Amino acid sequence: MPLRVTFVAAARSSPLLAERFEDDRPLDQAGWGEVERVAHELLPLAAAELRYCSPTPRSRATGEGLGYAPLVQLGLRDCDMGRWRGLTLGEAMAREPEAVDAWLADPRATPHGGESLVDFITRVGGWLDTRPVEDGCRVVAVAEPSVIRAALVYALKAPPSTYWNIDVRPLSTTAVTGRAGRWNLRFDGVPAQTSRA
């Protein structure tokens, strides 16, 4: 039986259009409400032998709220957005429209002075590939949607531009099974009534 890594997307701490690069805000009241509504559905994942989370406050809080007691993994941190950290996409576009266009068009570009999309995907994939390879081991990882998108692009060996075509909703789960260099995607669904635009 192959290794199974189930990603749980962190609950949202703001409406979608107010999402910020490398957002380090904690869960708000609505985010906690979402966690409470789906906790019974996601609690069985706490039986995983290994439980991890991204270092962001909302990922840690989501993992704790779901009863996972996750271990923080720096390899699951969000993309380093350099001087755009804390900005919304709209704010970055208003300040540096040509730089944002270059960043969206070229997965190797780093106009913000941080990490390129290719480097981000490679880093997250490296974390995935270094999970224990014991047969049947189950892993759960609570992470930012961007981290899960990067992991999926890596697992599927898809072109980096695919990253922009993957939608990961708050508190959704997605699993990959396999081992280093050979991953299969498995969709486990999205809990009802968790989106907040």
N, C-alpha and C positions, 0 to 999 in steps of 0.2 A: 504494500500500500504506500503510495507516494506521500511526501510532505504536503501538507495543506496549509496555506497562509490565507486567512480571511482578513480583509481590510474592512474596517468600519470607519466611515467618514465622520469626522467630528461634527458635533452640533454647531449650528451657526451662531455667531455672536453679533450679527448685523444683517440687515436686508442685503440681498444679492448685489444691488448697485452700489452699496456702501462698503463692499469688501475691499480690504486694503492689502497691499503687498506685504508679506511677512507680518501679518496681523498678530499682535501679541495681547489683544484685549481678552478679558475673561468672558465666559458665557454670560449672557444677559438673562433676565427673567424668562423671556420667551424661549431661549435656548435650553434652559433648565427644564421648562415645561415640556419641550420636545423629548428630552432624555427620559423624563418620567413617563411619558406616554408610550414609549417603545421599549422601555427597560425589560418588561416581561418577555418580549419577543427576542431580545438580544442577549438576555442573561445566560442562555445555554452556552454561548461562546466563552463564558468565564471558565468552562471546563478545559479549555485549551492548556496544553502543557506549558506553553510559553506565551506571555501576554506583554505586549509592548505598546508604546505610544510615541507620537511626535513630541518634541519639547515645548510646543506652544501651550499656553494656559488652557485654551479651549479643548485641545486634544487630551491633555491630562485630566481636566475636569470631566470630559465625556467618559473617558475610561474609568475613572473613579465612580462616577454616577451610575455606570452600568455594572459596577461590582467586579471589575477586572483586576484592580490593583496593578496597573501596568508599570513596566520598567521603561523609563525614558530612553530613547535611542537617538543619538545625534545624527545618525545616518538617515533618519526619517524627518529631518528638519526641512522646512520649506526652502524654496529656491532663494538664494542670496540675491536680493534685488538692488544692492548697492545704494545709491543715493535716492532711489525710488521707494525705499523701505518706508512703510506707513502711509504711502499715497494710494488713492484709488487710481484705476486705469484712466479715468477722466481727468484727474488732477495731473497725472504724468503727461497725458496727451496735451493738456493746456500749456504746460511748461515746456515740453520738448516734443512737439508733434513729429518731427522727422526722426528723432531717436526712437520713439515708440514704433513708428512705421518700420524702421530697420529691424528692431527687435522682433516684431511680429512676423516679418518676412524671412528672416535668416536665423535658424536655430543655433547658429554658432556666434551670433552677435552678442556683445555685452556693452551696449551704449550706456547703461546705467552704472557700469563699473563693478558689477557683481558677477554672478555665475551665468553662463550661457545655458540655454535650454538643453543642449546636448550634454553638457557637463552635469546638469541637474538629473537628467534621466539616467546617466551612467552611474552617478553616485547612489541614487535610490536602487537601481538595479544591482549594484555591488552589495548593498545591504541585503537585498532579497537572496542573492546567490550565496551569501555566507550564513544563511540559517542552518541549523543542525539538520543533518540528512537522515536521521533515524526514520525508518519506515513507519508510516502511520502517525508521525508527530503532527500535532495540530498547533498552529500559531494564530493568535489574533493580534492585529495591530491597528490601533486607533490613530488616524492620521488626517492631516489636512487634505481636502479634495485634490489639490494640486499634486501632492505627493502620491496619491493613489493613481492619478492620471499618468504620472511619470512611471510608476511601477507597471501599469498596464501596457504602456508603449514598449517598455523594456521586455516584459514577458512575452509579448506578441512579436517582438523583433520588427515592429512597425516603423515606418519613417517618422522622424521627430515631428514633422508637421501634423501627424495624427493626434498629437497631444491636444491641439485646439478643437478637435472633433469629439472629444470624450466628455460627457457630462456626468459628474459625480455629485449626487444630491446628499445633503446632510443626513447622517444616520443611515445611509444605504450601506449594504454589504456587498462585497465582491471578493471572490476567492480565486486563487491560483493554486494549481497542484503541480507537483513535479519535483524538480531539483535543479541545481545550478545549470544554467544554459539550456534547460528544457522545461518550459513552463506551459501549462494549459490553462485557459481562462474558464472560470465557472461562475455563472451569474446566480446569486442567491436571492435577489429581489430587493425591493425598497419598502421599508415599513410605511404603512398608510399614514397620511396626514402629517408629514414632517416638513413639507416645503413651505418656505416663507419668502416670497419675492419682495 
